[in-house]
């Protein structure tokens, strides 16, 4: 198929909503990364998401909705979930909650689990699209499964042109790493670090357990190998080896630098775009050496993505 590029104008939003209503796929910007949206109530639309990405069907998707009232039509909220939603939504936080029996979502979205991953994006274009469409959008990152996530419309085109109906161009994503995923269907658990720092959640909930199962994921982002460029990745590299492309953090010589001032927010925003640039510089059979990143705040999310990018590939 031909993939259209749409602008975030009333006309572009109307066209995107029409495609979604016809069970098509539209990539759209969120504050984290670009998502590949399809009607979360349609088996056909959701199956097309899995097919376009080459994503394994046991890996559940995140449902995007415009507000808390909409979220409550798909998931059960207790007082704890209400408090977290009030503090962090809209924003880069996904909650995994018990699925309502009358939710009406495609079982492909939840991988037939009794929970649903749901979030309210803050990006104005995402909000405008959700309201123009008038329903829930299943939306994993808009890239081939396991590869580097897209933070610009051009990244989506590079990976999925000809496999999806349209890309709604809203510019570069500000946060740059996917949403934090918090499990609240039982004991609170961090299922994926992301755009909300774990410390901020723990200030409300207390210490969080960690969860996740690569064989039977309860939420996205739990597969061992994920977010990978074509080149091999070497982590915590204090110095580069001959022929490596050095991706730095903080002062010092490097081919590319996530943040010369060692700002974790800047590094998160630059991560996926610079991994793509480093991959081009490394070329076929090359290797990327990545400087150490502190393991706090957004550094936890950055390191999570980098560990999965460096993992052995199936």
C-alpha positions as CSV (number, residue, x, y, z in Angstrom):
1,X,0.0,0.0,0.0
2,X,1.0,3.6,-0.3
3,X,1.7,5.3,3.1
4,X,0.3,8.8,3.3
5,X,2.0,11.5,5.3
6,X,-0.6,13.7,7.0
7,X,-0.1,17.1,8.7
8,X,-1.6,17.8,12.2
9,X,-4.2,20.1,10.7
10,X,-8.0,19.7,11.0
11,X,-8.0,18.2,7.5
12,X,-5.1,15.8,8.4
13,X,-6.8,14.8,11.6
14,X,-10.1,14.1,9.9
15,X,-8.3,12.0,7.2
16,X,-6.5,10.0,10.0
17,X,-9.7,9.4,11.9
18,X,-11.5,8.2,8.7
19,X,-8.7,5.7,8.0
20,X,-8.9,4.4,11.6
21,X,-12.7,4.1,11.3
22,X,-12.1,2.0,8.2
23,X,-9.9,-0.4,10.3
24,X,-6.7,1.1,8.9
25,X,-3.5,2.0,10.7
26,X,-2.2,5.4,11.4
27,X,1.1,6.2,13.1
28,X,0.9,9.3,15.4
29,X,3.1,11.2,17.8
30,X,2.9,10.9,21.6
31,X,5.2,12.7,24.1
32,X,7.2,9.4,24.3
33,X,7.6,7.9,20.8
34,X,5.4,7.5,17.7
35,X,2.7,4.9,18.2
36,X,1.1,2.7,15.5
37,X,-2.6,3.2,16.1
38,X,-5.5,1.0,15.2
39,X,-9.0,0.6,16.6
40,X,-8.6,-1.4,19.8
41,X,-12.1,-2.8,19.4
42,X,-11.5,-4.4,16.0
43,X,-9.8,-7.8,15.6
44,X,-8.9,-6.9,12.0
45,X,-7.3,-3.6,12.9
46,X,-5.3,-5.1,15.8
47,X,-4.2,-8.1,13.7
48,X,-3.0,-5.6,11.1
49,X,-0.8,-3.9,13.8
50,X,0.8,-7.2,14.7
51,X,1.3,-8.0,11.0
52,X,2.8,-4.6,10.0
53,X,5.3,-4.7,12.9
54,X,6.1,-8.5,12.7
55,X,5.2,-8.5,16.4
56,X,4.6,-11.8,18.3
57,X,0.9,-12.0,19.3
58,X,1.6,-13.0,22.9
59,X,3.0,-9.5,23.5
60,X,0.1,-7.3,24.6
61,X,-0.5,-3.7,23.4
62,X,-1.2,-0.4,25.2
63,X,-4.7,1.1,24.8
64,X,-4.6,4.9,24.4
65,X,-7.6,7.0,25.5
66,X,-8.3,10.7,25.9
67,X,-9.3,10.9,29.5
68,X,-10.0,9.1,32.8
69,X,-13.7,8.6,32.0
70,X,-12.8,6.7,28.9
71,X,-10.2,4.7,30.7
72,X,-12.8,3.5,33.2
73,X,-14.9,2.0,30.5
74,X,-12.1,-0.5,29.8
75,X,-10.4,-1.1,33.2
76,X,-11.3,-1.4,36.9
77,X,-9.8,1.5,39.0
78,X,-9.4,1.1,42.8
79,X,-8.5,4.1,45.0
80,X,-4.8,3.4,44.5
81,X,-5.2,3.6,40.7
82,X,-7.3,6.7,40.9
83,X,-4.6,8.4,43.0
84,X,-1.9,7.5,40.5
85,X,-4.0,8.6,37.6
86,X,-4.7,11.9,39.2
87,X,-1.0,12.5,39.9
88,X,0.5,11.4,36.5
89,X,-2.1,11.5,33.8
90,X,-2.1,12.7,31.1
91,X,1.6,11.7,30.6
92,X,4.1,9.0,29.9
93,X,2.7,6.4,32.4
94,X,0.8,3.2,31.5
95,X,-1.2,1.4,34.1
96,X,-1.9,-2.3,33.9
97,X,-5.3,-2.9,35.6
98,X,-8.0,-5.5,35.7
99,X,-9.9,-5.7,32.4
100,X,-13.6,-4.9,32.6
101,X,-15.8,-7.9,31.4
102,X,-17.8,-5.5,29.2
103,X,-14.7,-3.6,27.9
104,X,-15.4,-4.6,24.3
105,X,-11.7,-4.6,23.3
106,X,-10.2,-7.1,20.9
107,X,-8.7,-10.0,22.9
108,X,-5.6,-9.6,20.7
109,X,-4.9,-6.3,22.5
110,X,-4.6,-8.0,25.9
111,X,-3.0,-11.2,24.6
112,X,-6.1,-12.8,26.2
113,X,-5.0,-11.8,29.7
114,X,-7.4,-10.6,32.3
115,X,-5.6,-7.2,32.5
116,X,-5.3,-4.3,30.2
117,X,-2.4,-1.8,29.7
118,X,-3.9,1.7,29.3
119,X,-2.7,5.3,29.2
120,X,-3.7,8.9,28.5
121,X,-1.1,10.6,26.3
122,X,-0.3,14.3,26.9
123,X,0.7,15.1,23.3
124,X,-1.8,17.6,21.8
125,X,-1.8,15.8,18.4
126,X,-2.4,12.4,20.1
127,X,-5.2,14.0,22.1
128,X,-6.7,15.6,19.0
129,X,-6.6,12.3,17.1
130,X,-8.2,10.3,19.9
131,X,-11.1,12.8,20.1
132,X,-11.5,13.0,16.3
133,X,-11.6,9.2,16.1
134,X,-13.9,8.8,19.2
135,X,-12.6,5.5,20.4
136,X,-9.7,3.6,22.0
137,X,-6.5,3.2,20.0
138,X,-4.2,0.2,20.4
139,X,-0.8,1.7,19.7
140,X,2.6,0.0,20.2
141,X,5.7,1.9,18.9
142,X,5.5,2.5,15.2
143,X,8.6,0.4,14.1
144,X,9.4,-3.1,13.1
145,X,9.2,-5.3,16.2
146,X,12.5,-5.4,18.1
147,X,14.1,-2.5,16.3
148,X,14.8,1.1,17.4
149,X,11.7,3.0,18.4
150,X,10.7,6.1,16.3
151,X,10.7,9.6,17.7
152,X,10.1,11.4,14.3
153,X,7.8,10.8,11.4
154,X,10.8,10.0,9.2
155,X,11.7,7.1,11.5
156,X,8.3,5.6,11.0
157,X,8.6,5.9,7.2
158,X,12.0,4.3,7.3
159,X,10.6,1.2,9.0
160,X,7.0,0.8,8.0
161,X,6.5,2.6,4.6
162,X,4.2,0.5,2.5
163,X,2.9,-1.5,5.5
164,X,0.6,1.1,7.1
165,X,-1.9,3.5,5.8
166,X,-0.6,6.9,7.1
167,X,1.7,8.8,9.4
168,X,0.4,11.9,11.2
169,X,3.5,14.1,11.4
170,X,3.6,16.0,14.8
171,X,7.4,16.7,14.9
172,X,9.9,15.2,17.2
173,X,8.8,13.5,20.5
174,X,9.9,15.4,23.6
175,X,10.4,12.5,26.1
176,X,12.0,10.1,23.7
177,X,11.6,6.8,25.6
178,X,8.4,4.8,26.0
179,X,6.0,5.2,28.9
180,X,6.7,3.8,32.3
181,X,4.5,0.7,32.9
182,X,3.1,0.2,36.4
183,X,1.2,-2.9,37.3
184,X,-1.7,-2.3,39.7
185,X,-3.7,-5.4,39.3
186,X,-2.1,-6.8,42.5
187,X,1.0,-5.7,44.4
188,X,2.3,-2.5,42.7
189,X,5.1,-3.5,40.4
190,X,7.3,-1.7,37.9
191,X,6.9,-3.6,34.7
192,X,8.9,-1.3,32.5
193,X,10.9,1.9,33.4
194,X,10.2,4.8,31.2
195,X,9.2,8.5,30.9
196,X,8.1,8.8,34.5
197,X,11.0,8.3,36.9
198,X,10.5,5.3,39.2
199,X,11.4,7.6,42.2
200,X,8.4,9.7,41.5
201,X,6.1,6.7,41.6
202,X,7.7,5.4,44.8
203,X,7.2,8.7,46.5
204,X,3.4,7.9,46.2
205,X,3.4,4.1,46.5
206,X,6.5,3.2,48.4
207,X,9.1,0.8,47.2
208,X,8.1,-1.0,44.0
209,X,8.6,-4.6,43.1
210,X,9.9,-5.3,39.6
211,X,8.0,-7.6,37.3
212,X,8.0,-8.9,33.7
213,X,8.3,-12.2,31.9
214,X,9.9,-12.4,28.5
215,X,8.2,-15.7,27.8
216,X,4.7,-14.5,28.8
217,X,4.7,-10.7,28.9
218,X,2.1,-9.0,31.0
219,X,2.9,-5.6,29.3
220,X,4.9,-4.4,26.4
221,X,8.7,-3.9,26.5
222,X,9.5,-7.1,28.4
223,X,11.2,-9.1,25.6
224,X,14.9,-9.7,26.3
225,X,16.0,-8.4,22.9
226,X,14.3,-5.2,21.9
227,X,15.0,-1.6,20.7
228,X,18.0,-3.0,18.7
229,X,19.9,-1.2,15.9
230,X,21.5,-3.3,13.1
231,X,25.0,-2.9,14.6
232,X,26.1,-4.7,17.7
233,X,26.0,-2.7,21.0
234,X,28.6,-2.6,23.7
235,X,27.6,-1.0,27.0
236,X,29.4,0.9,29.7
237,X,32.3,1.6,27.4
238,X,34.9,3.8,29.0
239,X,36.8,3.9,25.8
240,X,36.0,2.8,22.3
241,X,37.8,0.0,20.5
242,X,39.2,0.5,16.9
243,X,36.4,0.8,14.4
244,X,33.6,1.3,16.9
245,X,31.2,4.3,16.8
246,X,31.3,5.9,20.2
247,X,27.9,7.2,21.6
248,X,28.9,9.4,24.6
249,X,27.2,10.9,27.6
250,X,28.7,13.9,29.4
251,X,32.0,15.6,28.5
252,X,34.6,13.8,26.4
253,X,35.3,12.8,22.9
254,X,32.6,10.9,21.0
255,X,31.2,10.5,17.6
256,X,27.7,11.3,18.9
257,X,26.7,12.5,22.3
258,X,23.4,11.9,24.1
259,X,24.0,14.9,26.3
260,X,27.3,16.7,26.5
261,X,26.1,18.2,29.8
262,X,25.1,14.8,31.2
263,X,21.4,15.8,31.3
264,X,19.3,12.6,31.5
265,X,16.2,14.3,30.2
266,X,18.2,15.4,27.1
267,X,19.7,12.0,26.8
268,X,16.3,10.3,26.8
269,X,15.0,12.6,24.2
270,X,18.0,11.9,21.9
271,X,18.4,8.2,22.6
272,X,16.5,6.5,19.7
273,X,17.4,9.1,17.1
274,X,21.1,8.9,18.0
275,X,21.0,5.1,18.0
276,X,19.8,5.3,14.4
277,X,22.5,7.7,13.5
278,X,25.2,5.6,15.2
279,X,23.9,2.5,13.3
280,X,24.4,4.3,10.0
281,X,27.9,5.4,11.0
282,X,28.8,1.8,12.2
283,X,27.6,0.2,8.9
284,X,27.1,-3.5,8.3
285,X,29.0,-5.6,10.8
286,X,29.9,-2.6,12.9
287,X,29.7,-2.0,16.6
288,X,28.4,0.9,18.8
289,X,30.2,1.6,22.1
290,X,27.9,3.4,24.6
291,X,29.3,5.4,27.5
292,X,28.0,4.6,31.1
293,X,24.7,6.1,32.0
294,X,23.7,6.7,35.7
295,X,21.1,4.3,37.0
296,X,18.7,6.9,38.5
297,X,15.8,9.0,37.3
298,X,15.3,8.6,33.5
299,X,18.7,6.9,33.5
300,X,16.9,3.7,34.5
301,X,14.7,3.8,31.4
302,X,17.7,4.6,29.2
303,X,19.7,1.7,30.6
304,X,16.7,-0.6,30.2
305,X,16.5,0.2,26.5
306,X,20.2,-0.2,26.0
307,X,20.4,-3.5,27.8
308,X,17.7,-4.9,25.6
309,X,19.4,-3.3,22.5
310,X,22.6,-5.1,23.5
311,X,21.0,-8.5,24.3
312,X,21.6,-11.6,22.1
313,X,19.2,-11.5,19.2
314,X,17.0,-14.4,18.3
